[in-house]
Amino acid sequence: MKFQYVITMISAAIILSGVTSCKTNEANYRAAYEAAKQKQEEDSGISGTIYERIRQESINSRLIVDGDSIPMSTVNVRLSANCQPETPLAQYGIAVAQFKQLFNAKAMMNRLRENGYPGAAIVENAEPLYYVIAASAADADSIPELYNKVLNDKKIVTKSPFPWVLKPSHFPYWK
């Protein structure tokens, strides 16, 4: 009986010492944070993935029309299903937001339509990221007027770097 008691006590001591040594502490968190930070610096983000290639394909530039310089990005996008505008999308679109969730993009598109933007639509890239287009124009000469209208419209709340001109890398969007 004493032998079983000694074995039980030794087993309990071993188990308790193992449990207490697995507790997290600030030093463990700090070490994990430093290791993750080092790995991120080495990898420099998500390089080598399809998402990095998609982002690299996006060409950021400026559209210059009659001395106006407007931010523009050329992106490989397609028109999202069930998000067609009331009027056909033209080659240059004024992007007002980007979302990871289609639900959020649709909500903003519907708000735009309710506030007088019947050409509001959603386009998406392969990631997918959903871009909300407030209005579009067939030629670059019409863009400054549309851009300033969207920029100065108090009903449209945008976050930096929006709004900007989205030019699809291929047109029409649905091909």
Salt bridges, closest charged atoms under 4 A:
GLU34 OE2 - ARG30 NH1 3.52
ASP43 OD2 - LYS39 NZ 2.92
GLU124 OE1 - ARG78 NH2 3.03
GLU127 OE2 - ARG55 NH2 2.96
